[in-house]
Amino acid sequence: MRRPRSYVGLEKLGRVRLSRHFYMRDFLYSEIGNFFGRPNIPDDPDLAIAAGTKLCTELLDPIVETFGPIAVRSSYRSPELNHFGATEVKPQKCAANPSNYAHHIWDRRDAKGRMGACACIAIPWFADLYEAGRDWRDLAWWVHDHLDYSSMWFFPRLAAFNLTWREEPARSIDGYMPRRICLLRAGDYAAEPAKDRAERYADFPAFRGISYPDPPRRAP
């Protein structure tokens, strides 16, 4: 697919289905782009679609099928928009482009040639618990024990977090909660034993326990 050069082309890209629960359009909104009038359009739609499909099928769909709908706060950024956010916007909200390749910039591979994609999400079901005092690490360890993620980065508002899928996943957990914290470094073993981690989320819903209706099958 070529880079869209009209609103009709962008509309077509937005209709590409990435997984059972998500379309490309779900990830193209940008508050920086909206406020400053900057487009957020992939240069390489095919790579963005491939990376986004992995993010959705491997990580986001299982979350939706466990906790219900999620809120996507920030996700795909074009190289141009991310550079603008990293250099022109105050307060600065975006890291430099090279560190966002195969992360928020889905249509660029990282320095090691790996494909990847990131979405910053909030899970309303857990956000209510977090607001009432629940430890954000309960969710972090649930994701760690159930999903093949590459990295998580948590934020104090809503316990929202950057969730990244990437080839050759790093398996790291960081955040500002509210100060800088590293819960798990890439390549390390979890400090908490599996039994203790499981006790943290013992009252969570069953993994992929929400039953969504299948389309009816027509008789041959």
N, C-alpha and C positions, 0 to 999 in steps of 0.2 A: 504494500500500500504506500502511495506517495504521500508526502507531507501535504495536509489539506491547504488549499489556496483560496478557498471560499467558505462561507458559512455552511453551504450545503455539504461540502467535503468534511468539514468539522462535525457536522451533524451525523454524517455517515460513520465517522470514527467513533463518536460517542455511543452509537448503537451497537458497537461490537461487544458481544457477550464474552466476559472473561471467565465466568463460572456460573454455577447454579443461581447464585444470589446477587451477582454484580455485573455491571456493564462498565465500559471504559468511561462513560460520562460521569460516573460516581466519583472519579478520582481527578478530574480536570479542573475543578473549582479552586481558585486561589484568591484569598482576600487581598494579598498584595497586588496580584494581577487585576482584580476587580477595582480596587481603590485607585491605583495608578494608571489604569487603562492599558495594561500590558498583556498581550496574548500569552496563553499557556498551551502551546501546540507542539507535539513531538516532532523532532526532525526525522526520526526513524520510527514510524508508527509500528512496523512489524516487530522490532525489538521491544518497544514499549508494551505491545500486546503480549508478546511471549513472556516477558518478565512479570507483567501484571497478572497473567493467567496463573503463574506459579504462586504468586503472593495470595491470590484469592482462593485457589483450590487447596493449597497446602496449609494456609494459616487462617484466612478470614472466614471461609465457609465453615470450618469446624467450630470457630468461635460463635458464629451466628446460630449454628445448629445446637449449641450448648446453652448460650445465654440469651438468645434472641437478638433483635436488631442492634447494630452498632452505629456510632456516629463517626464519620470520617472527617477529621479536623483539618488535615493537611496531607497531601499525598504526592502525586506526580508534579514535578516542576520541570519545565523546559530548561535547557542550559542557559538561555538568554534571561529567563525570568529569575532563575536561581542566582545568577551573577548579579542581576540588579538588586535582588534582596540582600545579597551578601556585601554589596559595595555602596549602595545608594540609600537604602531604607534605614531609618533610625526609629526605634531601636533595632539593631541588627537581629534578624530572625533566621537567617540562612547561613550555613557554613559554605566555604569556598567550593567551587565546582568540583575539583578533583576528589574531595572527600565525600561528595554527594553522588558520584558516579556509582551506578548499581545500588543506589539508595533512593533518595528522592528523585534523582534524575534516572529514570528507568531506561532511557534510550541511549545510554552510554555504558559500556563495560568499564569495570574498574581497572586499576593499573596491572592487575594480574590476569585480566581478560575474562573476569567472571561476570555473569549476568545477575542482576538483582533488582529488587523493588522494595519500597518502603511505604507504609501508610501510618500516619499518626491517628490513633483511634481512641475513642472512649466507649466503654461498655456501660450503658445506663444501669443495668442490673447491679454491676459491681460499684458504680459511682455512688449509688445510694448507700451501700454498705460502707464505703470509704468515708462518705460524709458523716456517717454515724460513728466513725472511729476504727473501722476495720483496717488492718495492716495491709499496705499495698503489696508487700512481699508475698502474701497469700496468693494473689493473682499471678505475680511473677513466677513463682514456683509451679503453679498450675500449668502455665504456658510451657515452662521448661520441661515438665514431665510428660506433656501430652503432644507437643507440636515440634516440628523440625524447623525451628526458627534459626536465624543467624544472629540477630541482635535485638535487644529491647532497651529502650531508654525511657524512663518514667518521669513524669512531671507532676507537681503537687496539685494542680487544678484537675479535678475529676478523676485523678489517678489515670489520666490519659497517657499513652505511651507510643513511641515510635516502634513499630514492629516491622522487622526486615526479613525478607526471604532472600537468600543469595546462594549461588553455587559454592560448594565447599564452605558450609556455614561455620561461623566463628563460635557461636554459642556463648555470647556475653550478655551481661545484664548491668546496666548503669542507670543513673538518674540524678535529678535534683529534688530531694525529698525532705526538707527544702534545700539542704546543702548537698554538694556533690558527693555521690556515693557510688562505689563499685561493689555490686553484690556478687558478681561472678566474672572473672577475667577469662578471655578466650583461651581455651586449652586447659583450664583448671577444672577440678572436680568441685561439685557443689559442697559448700561448707556444712550444710545441714544434711543429715542422713535421709535417705528416701522415706523412711517411716515417719520422721518428723515433718518432712515436707507434706506428705499425704495427710497428716493430721491437721495441717493448716487449712486445707480445702476440703475436708471430709464432708462438709455440709453444702458444697457446691452442687449444682445440677449434674446429672449423669452426662458423661461425655457424648456429644452428638445425640442427646436424648430427645430433642424436639423432632417430632415427626411432621414433616411437611408433605402435603398431598402430592402424589405423582399425577402426571397428566393422564386423563382417561385414554384407554386404548380402544381404537375402533376395531370392530370385527372385520376380518379379512374379506 
